[in-house]
Amino acid sequence: MKYSVAVLLIVFLLIGCSKKEDTIVPPQLVQYGLGNNLTESVSNNRDYAWYLDQGNTGTFSDVNCGPSSVTMAIKWFNKSFTLTPQDARAMFRPYGGWWYTDDIINYLNYNTVTNSTIALKEISLLKNELDNGNIAILALDMYYVDLVSNLSYHVDKFYLSQTKGWGHFIVIKGYKVVDNQIFYEAYDPFSFGKTYADHTLKGVDRYYRSVNLDNATNNWWDYAIVVSPAAHQSGGRVTGSINQGVDPATIQHKPGR
């Protein structure tokens, strides 16, 4: 009897430590608008708060998705990071305007954050990076992302972007495969105080369809800025992108609001 209990405990621990685990119970899949049958799940989240609402970032809040997204990524990389999106804005384009993808890369490098830029020849490359424990910053045209069909859902965008050229930055930190469809888990900084009934900001753990992200990056900036965990957060192993990177100096950069 003791042996059986020990075996069950070991199995439980092995399952509990797996990175690919269901963090949403089945009833919530439907509640969130994801579907019914969850077959795969990865979330490279942290056990501390690192989401930022760009609506609280000062004078240039309307166009601070770049400073907000990069600050979130650095906070994910380094729990002790205390600078704000306002600090990032003060360093690059302090007088306003959309940030560009090279501003993101330069700010990551300035703060010694492990990063690389990959070409999104296939959107599945993003899934591979998440499987390896990384996160990514995307610059995309939100015009090509579906608008939510039910205000209580966590799927699709929750704000209007009715014209082409609606460039935006978001952080991708996980995915779920539900009913054979891939939904990418995002921190979208464009909350501006909008919440669900439980008072959670709508940009937190937002899910975007793989096909939408593929279209939205193809029509804006078909790359991803991959951020890898610090060595001490990955058991001391070498970290970095698993896909072949490109030299950011050789590509055209795009902005986001």
PyMOL commands that set and color helices and strands:
alter all, ss='L'
color gray80, all
select helices_A, chain A and resi 2-16+26-32+54-56+61-63+65-77+85-91+101-110+124-131+142-144+210-218+231-233+248-250
alter helices_A, ss='H'
color red, helices_A
select strands_A, chain A and resi 38-43+99-100+115-119+135-141+167-178+181-187+206-209+223-227+245-246+255-256
alter strands_A, ss='S'
color yellow, strands_A
deselect
rebuild
show_as cartoon
